């Protein structure tokens, strides 16, 4: 737990120092693109995973805050806790947000509330349901290109294609090692 707390504090301090390069990312949005653009990513949902590890009752007040603001009780606790942190004014503010339609409609609604709370610009990455289909893969590639253009328009970040290639190669190498480990 000490390691988690120290690591999170360091990530948070480093990220917040980069105020104009800071982008709030939904957890299902690939961070590799933003990193290749020299931007700093804050995955908001990370808090709803880590805080209950540190304090098993941490989620309760955020979920209560969210439901007291009118979010239905049947929205998942992961979304409500993240949104509760935002509504409590404890989420690092961001002028730019990138979200997606994964994993659920509740999360999409949560990011709209987060956008309003931050008075932020937002890009909503539309991920096709069946992305193994050629047409869907082409559509998603277009969505990623539009996201890059949006990030270049709304942040000082610029795409470094060589850096993106290097980041993706390293991610692929790590995935191969993980598969080997599990085998």
HELIX and SHEET records of a PDB file:
HELIX    1   1 UNK A    2  UNK A   16  1                                  15    
HELIX    2   2 UNK A   19  UNK A   21  5                                   3    
HELIX    3   3 UNK A   31  UNK A   36  1                                   6    
HELIX    4   4 UNK A   46  UNK A   54  1                                   9    
HELIX    5   5 UNK A   58  UNK A   68  1                                  11    
HELIX    6   6 UNK A   77  UNK A   87  1                                  11    
HELIX    7   7 UNK A  105  UNK A  118  1                                  14    
HELIX    8   8 UNK A  134  UNK A  154  1                                  21    
HELIX    9   9 UNK A  161  UNK A  182  1                                  22    
SHEET    1   A 4 UNK A  40  UNK A  43  0                                        
SHEET    2   A 4 UNK A  22  UNK A  25  1                                        
SHEET    3   A 4 UNK A  96  UNK A 100  1                                        
SHEET    4   A 4 UNK A 121  UNK A 125  1                                        
END                                                                             
